[in-house]
Amino acid sequence: MTTPTQTLSHPKYRADIDGLRSVAVLSVVAFHAAPELIHGGFIGVDIFFVISGFLISTIIFSNLENNTFSLREFYARRIKRIFPALLLVLAATYTIGWWVLLADEFAQLGKHITAGALFVSNFALWNEAGYFDIAAETKPLLHLWSLGIEEQFYIIWPVLLIIGWRRKYNLLSLTLAFGTISMMLNLKGIGKNPTATFYSPQTRFWELLCGSLLAWFTLHPHPIINSISEHLNNWTHHLIYRGSPPKDNKTLANLRAIAGAGLIAFGLSNISAGQSFPGKWAVVPAVGTILIISAGPKAWLNHTILSSRLAIKIGLISFPLYLWHWPLLSYARIMEEGLPRADIRLAAVALAIVLAWLTYHFIERPLRFGKQNKFKITSLGFLMLCIGVLGFYTFSQNGLVFRMNSHINQTLWAQTIEPLNTRLSDGSCERLLNFSIGPDAVCLTTSPNPEVLVVGDSHAMALNSAALLGKVPVKTMLIGLHGCLPLVGYSIQDGKLDKGCNALSDQAIKVLNQYPSIRTVVIASRGPLYFSGQGYGIEGPSNYSIVALNGTTPTNQADMFRKGYSQLANKLLPLNKEIIFVIDPPELGEDPRGCLFKRPVSILDKAISTCTQDKQKVIDRQKIYREQINKIQADNHGVKIYDPMHLFCDSQLCYGLRDGKLLYWDDDHISVEASALVLNDMRRQDFLH
């Protein structure tokens, strides 16, 4: 593409863009440190996307036109820009994890380090999303998903532009086409698979391509656009001021900058994690960023605020600050086993700023701008390969369990590990029953002639686990959807996303008609969560709600819970099956590992939990839930109710640990040991035959 003596030209430095970077990074840091204060701080990532697309595309477009673009030099500059700080943070995160993390957490960190080194963190996190993994807050490298998307763009976009340039395509049309396709995939996917839409490069590239379009129009101002801008500037000037307008279009530039800042401020205060994002809401920060950049460095906002000394300094360290802040906040949460105190979070942010400043001045700048270019590139690449291999080895060795031998009783530790094959389809339904179910659903069976059908959410899967693993002699078939109740006429909404839970009841009826060997239907779920708007213990508020499929305005959530289940029972009873409604066991409300041992390293000293809770708290939590279950039974004679409370509680307390056996594998799902207790008790009481 170019001779070895040519070098890439770069656009003139704009201090206001560094200032805009400071807005982006501070928004993200504030959101992670205090999400209750800045609900939409995560849109800082979207601001970064547009900025990156603008700067990178400006470099590519201008150098292609000048015949000075070198793909090798472009990637070399990316390596020197990204690798030094990333290597340091990956190494530090691994070192801290060695002392702080338990085996399963450290194994996962190893996987995320490998994914980070390969710039595919977004794909790794996409595959983990849902109920199957450690909570997002306890993933110290969770934030690398955005870096993965940016790097994937840096790899793909220059190659596409080179091909288009050589074949004499119109690069503006090419940019518009890819941006439009990406936006359409984003809008289409957000309602069907929000997790994939959040992490997929093809549904995120449109944000970077917005910056690319801005770069094109900045380099190639069109006469028509210039004319329109001039007329708008004159009109707005006469609307605001007296006298003739200046010829620099400064009035319109100021309005663009203020409008862009207003959009970003709106996004920070009004967009929340409960909304479908990115989707249409990501347009707000994207357009806001475009308006601010397009206003130019002479606009009042850009010149006075974004180009201030403090804004520039924060913008210069924005990349290492982004890398450092989340591991520190995440480790604080891990060590405190929940949201840390405000002073601890503030200290973590302060430390991140100090480390970012040191990283920028003593690691990033010397390696990025010094001499010995080829040696630096080779060394950085080799070190990234080494840390990626180290991460993979840690993952493959199950988190190097030997690290914890002096701290943790391994027999007790083994009880905290839940077999994942109890909560994911394993092909058994297809193999034994020739029955298939949707891609998001779970179908599991132990026999070609099942006698018990278990239906529900992940709590139903936990209840079924002992039968599935052969610890209780019951021939079961399970069909379930994570986060779904098998209601008729109603569904579950997560934030603003309809999870399509009504399909679960349809599948249950289909199964019962297809397999006559099934004599009993067991219905189980985490009932109170769905209509109370509140988790239990450490979980806090819930985004779940029940919605009517006929579009009627929601009334009382608990009433909809009852009506949906009553309508299910009304459909099941004529099939001459025994219908058993299992009341949800008490939720533990804390990490059960805290019942067995203390974390090797913590910030504040904590004693080992007694793993008990007042029974009255459980009764209060389940009061409305139990009332609705009784009404369901009253409305549908023939429905039986099984209550496992006596297995978990005595007259005063409810237990998470009994007779040396852990009854939970997380704060609300029962363990395989508890599943065996419940299923065997149901057999003794003749609920299961």
N, C-alpha and C positions, 0 to 999 in steps of 0.2 A: 504493500500500500504506500510505502514511503521509503526514502533512503535512510541509512543509519544515522546520518548527520542531522536529520530534521528532528525537531522537538515540538511537542505539543504547545500551542499557544493557549493561554488561559484568559478568561474575561477579567476586566478590571475589578479589583477588590472593592466590595461594597460593605461598608461597616454596618449598614442597617440590616443586611442579611444575617450577619453574626448576631446582631441584636434580636432578630426574629428567632434565631436558634435558641437564644436564652429564654425567650417566652415559651418555646416548645419544651425545652428540657425542664424548666422550672414547673411547668404545668404537669408533666408526667411525674416528677419527683413529689410534688405536693399531693397529687392524687394517690400515689402509693403510700405516702407517709400519713395522710389524713383524708381518706376518701370521703368522709362525711362532710368535709368543708368544701371540696372542689369536686363535684360529681362528675364533671366531664373532662377532667385533667388528662385522660388517656388520649384525647384528640391531639395532644402534642405530637404524637407519633405521626399523625396524618399531616401535620405542618411540616415535619421533617421530610416526609415523602415528597411533598410538592417542591420543597427547597432542593432536595437532592436531584429530582428530575429536571429542574430548571438549570442547575449548575452543570450537571453532567451533560445534558443535551446541548447546552451552549458550547461546551468544549467540543463535543463531537460534530455538531453542525458546522461550526466555524472552521474547524480543522479539515473536515472533508472538503469544504468549498475551497480551502487554500492548498489542498493536496499535501497537508502536513500531518494527517492523522496516522498514528502508529498504534495498532492494537497492543503490541508488546509493551510499549511505553505506557499506554493507558492502564493496563493491568499492573504494571510495575508500580505506578503511582498509587493505585488502589491498595496494593499490598503494603506499601510504606505508610499509607494513611491509616489503614485498618488494623493490621496485624500487631504492631507493638503494644498498643493499649489492650487489645483483646487478649493477647498472650498473657500479659501480666494479670489481668482479671481472672482468666481461666485458671492460671496457676494458683493464685491466691484463694479462689473459691474452692479448688480441690484441697488445698492445704487446710483451710478452715474446716471443710467437710470431714477430713480425716479424723479430727478430734471431736466434732460436734454431732455428726450424723450417725444414725443407726444403719444397720447393714442394708435394708431395703432402700432407704433414702440415699445412701452412698452409691448403691448400684445404679439408681436412677440418675444421680448426679453424673456418674461416669458416662451413661448414655447421652446425657445432655451436653457434656463436654465434647464428646465425639461429634454430635450433631452441630454444636457451635463451631468446632474446628472445620467442619465441612460446609458450613453455612446452610444447613438444612434444618435448623431448629424449628421452623414453622411446621415442617412435615412431621417431625417427631412429636411435637405438642398436639398437632391435629389428631394423630393416632391415639394419643393418651386421653383426649378430652372425654368428659362424661363422668360416670360413677366408678370407673375402673381404676382410678389412680389416686395418688396422694394429692391433697388439695393444692390448688394453684399457688397459694401463698407460701407453700413450703417447697417451691421449686426455685432455687437460687439463680437459675439461668433462664427463667421464664421469659425475660425481656428480650432475649436474643432472637425471638421469632421475627421481630421487625428488621433486625440486621440481616437475617436470612433472606427476606424478601428484597431488601435493597441490593444485596450482593447478587441475587439471581437476576435482578433487573440489569445490573452492571455487566453481567456475563452475556445476557441475551440481547439487550437493546443495541449495543455497538455493532454486533455481528449482523443483526437485521438491517441496520442503517447502512453498513458497508455494502451488503448485498443489494439493497435498494439503490444506493448511489451508483454502483457499478452497472446496474441494469437500467440506469437513467429513470428510475421511478421518481415521482414527486414525493419528497420526504414529508411534506406537510400532509398530503393525503394519506401516506402510510401511517403517520402518527395519529391522525384522526380516526382511521379505520381501526387500529389496534386499541386506541382509547375507548372507542364506542363499543367494541366487542367486550372489552374488559368491564365496562360499566354495565352493560346488559347482563353479563354473567353475574355481576355483583347483585343487581336488583332482582334477578331471577332466583339466585341461590339463597338469598337471605331468608326467604320464607320456607325453603325446603331443608336446607342444611346450614344453619348459621355458623356452626363451628368450622366447617370447611370453607365457607365464605370469608370468615375472619382470617384464616391462616393461609389460604391459597394464593399463590402469586398471580394467577390469572384473574382473580377477583379484586386484587389490590393494585395491579399495575396501572390502572386508570388514574390513580392519584399521582403517581410519578409522571405519567404521560400528560397530566394537566400542566405540570412544570415544563415538560418538553414543548407543549404547544406555546406556552408563554415565552420560552426561549426562542422559538422560531419567529414569533411575531416581534420580539424585541430585536432580533437580528435583521428581520425583513419587514420593517414598517410599511404597511400598505397605504397608498394614497387615499383610498376611500375611508379607511379607518382613521387616518390622520385628519381628514376633513371633518368627519363626524366628531372626533375628539375636540377639534378646534371649536366647532359650533357649540358643543355641549359646554366647553370651558367658558366661552363668551356668555352663554345663557346663564350659567350658574354664577358667573362673576357679576353680571348685571343684577341678578336676583339678590345677591348678598352685599355687594359693594356699590359705591358710586364711582363714576369715572370709567375710562377706557380700560379694558382688560389687558394684561401683559401678554406677550406673545409666547411665553414659555409653558402655557397650559397648566400653571401651578395651582390654580383654583381647583380644577378638576382632579389634579393629582392629590391634593389635600383631601378632597372628598372621597376619593378612592381609598386612600389610606385609612381614613376614619371609618368608612363603611366596612373595610376589611377587618379593622380592629373590633368593630361592633359585632360582626359575625363570629369572630373568635371568642369574644367575651360571652356572646349568647351561647355558643357551644359549650364553653367551660361551665356555665351555670345551669344549662337546661338539658344537655344531653347526658344520659346516665347509662350505667352498665346494664340496666334492666331493659333498655330499648334495643331493637334489632339493629345491630351495628356490625359492619359499616353501613350497608344499605343506603337509603336516601340521605340519612343523617350525616354521612361522611362528606356530603357535598358542602356542608356549612363550613368546616375548617378549610377544605380545599379551595373554595371560592374566596374565603377570607384571606388566605395566604396569597392567592393570585393577585387580589386587589392591592395588598400591601406591597408586594414585590414590584408590580407594574407601576405603582405610584412613583417609584424612583427614589434615589437618595436625597433629592432636594425637597421632597414633601415634608411638611412640618413635623409630622409624627415620626417619620423615618429619620430625619436629620436631628431632631431634638431629643427624642426618647430612645429610639432603637439604636441610634449612633452614639449614645452617651457612653462614657468610659466604663461604667459598671456593666451595662448591657453587653458591650463588646467583650469585656473580660470573661463574663459568664458564657457568652457565645463561643469563645475560643476553646473553653474547656468543656463544651456541651457534650462532645462524644465520650471522653473518659468519665464525665459525671454521669451520663446515662448508663455506662457500663458498670460503674461502681455502686450506684445508689441502691439498686434492687437486691443484689446479693447481701448487702449489709442489712437492709430492712427485712429480708427474708430470713436470714440467720437469726436476727433478733426475735422474730416471730417463732421460729423453730425452738430456740432455746427457752423462750418464755411459754411455749406450748399454747399460744393464743396471741391476740393482739397485745403488743407490749404497751407499757405506760407511755404517755406523751413525751416525757423527758428522755426515754430510751430511744424513741423514734427520732426525736430532734437531734440527739447525739449521733445517731447513725447517719442522718443527713449531713450534719456538720463534718463528720469524718469523711463522708463521700466527697464533699467539696474539697477538703484538704488533699485527699488522695488524687482527685482529678487534677488539681493544680500541679501537684508533684509529678504526676504521670505526663501531663502535657509538656512541662518545662524540661524534665530530665529524661524522659523516655521517648515521647512522641516526636517532639521537635528535632532532637539530635538525629534520630534515625530517619526522619522524613526529609530533612533538608541538608544533612551532612554529605560527606564524600563516600567513596567505596560503594557505589550503587549496586554492582553485581553481587558483591559479597553480602551486602545487607539483604538483598532479595533472596539469595540462596539460604542464608542463615535463618531468616524469618520463616521461609517455607518449611525448612527442616524442623524447626522448633514447633511449628503448628502441626506438622505430621506427628511428631513425638507426643505432644499432649493429646492429640486425637487418639493415638494408639493406647496411651495410658488410660484414657477414659474408657475405651472399648474393653481393655483388660479388666478394669475395675467392674464394669458391668457384667462381663462374662464370668467373673469370679464371685458373683452375687454380693458385691459390696465388701469383699475382704472381711469376712466375719471375724477373723482372728483378732482384728483391732479391738473388739469389744469383749473379748473373753475375760478380761480382768474386771469388767464392770457389770456384766449382765449374765444371769443364769440362762444358758442356752435352752434348757428345757422349757422354762417359762417363755422365753423369747419365741420359740417355735409356735406357741399358741396364738401369737398375734398375727401370724401369716395366714391369710385366707386364700384358699385355692381359687385361682381366677376361673377355672373351668366350671365353677358353679354359677357363674354370672354371665357367661358368653355362650352362644350357640356353638356346639362342637360337632355338628353333623349327625348326631345320634338320631334325630327325628327323621332326617332324610334316609339314613341307613337302615333303621329298624322299622319305621312306619311309612316310608315313602311320602313324608309330609314336609312341605317347605313353608317358610314364613318370611315376612318382609325383612329387608336388610338391617333395619334398626331394632328389630324384635329379637327375643331370645326364645329358643325352643330346645328343650332337653328332655330326654327320656331314658329310662333304665330297662325297658322291656318292649318287645313287639306287641305285647298285650297289656298295656297299662290299665290299672284299676282306679287310680286317683289322678284327677286333673287339678293341678295347682295353677291359679291364675292371679296375676297382680304385678306389682313393681319389684324393685330390688329387695324389698323386705320379704316378698313371697319367695324370691330366689334364695335368700338366706334361710328361710324356713325349710325349704326343700333340700338344702345342701346335704344333710346327713343321709337322706334317702338316695340322693344321686351318687354319693360316694360309697354306698353299700353298708353304711353303719346302722341302718334301720331297715328291716325287711318289708318295705312297702314299694310296690310297683307304681312309680309316678311318671307323669308327663307334665312338664311345666311349659307354659307359654306366658311370656311377660314382656313388658316394656319398661325400661328404666324411667322413673319419674311419672308413671302413668297409673291411673285407676281404671278398672274395667267397667266404666259407666255406660249406660245406654241413654242416648239423648243429650249427653253432656261430654265435655272434653276438658283437658287440663291445659292451661296456658302458663308458659314460663316467661314472665315479663309480658311481652306482646306477641310471643310466638305460640301458636296453637300446635301442640305436640301430636295431634291426631290420635288421641288415646281411645276414641270410640272404636277404632279398628280392633282393639284387644277383645272387646266383648263379642264382636262379629266372629273373630277367630275362635273364641271359646265355643260358641254355638256350632260352628263348622266342625270342630274337633269332636264334639259330643255326638253329632250326627254321623260322623265318619267312623268312629271307633266305639262300638257297642260294649267293649270290655270295660269301659270306664263306668264305675258305679257311683263314684263320689266326686264332688267338685269342692275344692278348698279355695276360698277367696281370702287373700291376705294383702295388706298394704300398710304403708306408714300414714294412716288416716289423718290425724290432726294436722299434719304439715300442710295439707292441700287446702284447707279452708280456714286455718287460723292465721295465716300470714306470718307465722313465726316458727323458726326451728326450735330446738331444745338445747339448753346449756350453751356450749361453745359455738353453736351454729348461727344464732342471731336471726334477723329477718329473712323471710322466704319470699321468692318471686312468684311462687305458684298461686294460681287461682283457678276456680272452676267456672267454665263458661257454658252457656246453653247453645246447642247446635242450631236451634231454630231462630237464633238471632234475637230472642227476647232480652230485655234489659235484665242484667243479673240482680237478683234479690239477695236473700240471705245465703251465704256460702254453705253453711251447714245444711240448710234445707236442700240445696242442689246436690250436695253429697248424698243425702238420704234418698232423694227422688231418683238420682242416677242409679244407685244400687238397687232400689226397689224395682225399677224397671228392668234391671238385669235379672233379679230374682224371678220376676214375673215371666220372663222368657225361659228361664232354666227349669223352673218347677214342672211345667208340663212334659218335660223330657224324662220324668220319673227317675231323677238322680237325687242322691242326698246332697244337700247344699249346706256346707259348713262355712260359717263366717268366723275367721280367727281374729280375735281382738289382738291388736298390735302389742307385743311385749313392751315393758317400760323402756324408754330411751335412756341410755347411760348418761349422755350429756357431757362426756369428757373423753379424752384419748385414753383407751384402756391400757396402753403401755405405761401410763403414769401410775397404774395400780400395781405394777410389777417391779419397777425400778426407776431410778432417777436418770435423767439424761446425763451423759458423761460430763458435759460442760453446760453451764447455764449462767445467766446474768444475775438473777436473784435466786438465792437459795430456797429450794422448795422441798418439802417432805414428800415421801411416797404417799400417794392418795389411798384412802381407805376403800375407795371404789364402792361407796355406798351413797344413797340419797334417801331423804325422808320420803316415806311412802305417800304422804299427803301431797307432795309436789307432783308425783306421778298421777295421783287421783285428780288433782286440779288440772293438770295438762290434758287428761283424757275425759274430763267431765262431759263436755258437749258431745264429744266423739261417741262415748258410750250411750248417751241419750239417743243419739241418732241411730245407733245400731239396734237398740231396743225397739225403736219405731219401725225400722226395716223389718225386724222379726214380726212385729205386730201387724204390719201391712201385708206380710207374706207368710202365712202359716205353713210350716214345713221347713222353714229355714232354721238351722240349728246354730247356736253360738258356742264357741269354745274360748274360754278365758285362761290364758297361761300365767296370770298374775301370781298364783301361789308358788310357781316354780322359781320366781325371781325375787319374791318379797316375803317377809314375815309380817307380823302385825305392825311393826314400826318402820322397818327399813327395806329398801330394795337393793339388791347386790349385783355387782358386776363380776365378782370373783367369789366362787363358792367351792369348798372342798378342793382347793388347789386348782380349780378349772376356771378358765376365763370364759365368761358368758357372752362377750362381745369382741368383734374384731375392729370396730371403730366406735364412734360415739353413738351410733344408733342401730347398726346391723348386728344381729346375734351371730355368734360363732357356730361352727359345726357341732361343738359339744352341746351348746344350748339347743340347736336344732334337734339333736338326738333326744335331749330331755323332753322337748315339746312333742315330737312325733311319737315317742314311746308312751308318753302320758295320754296322748290322744288315742292310741291303740288300747291302753288300759281302760279308758273311759268309753270305749266302743264307738268313738267317732270315726276311726279308720279300721277297716276289716282286713 
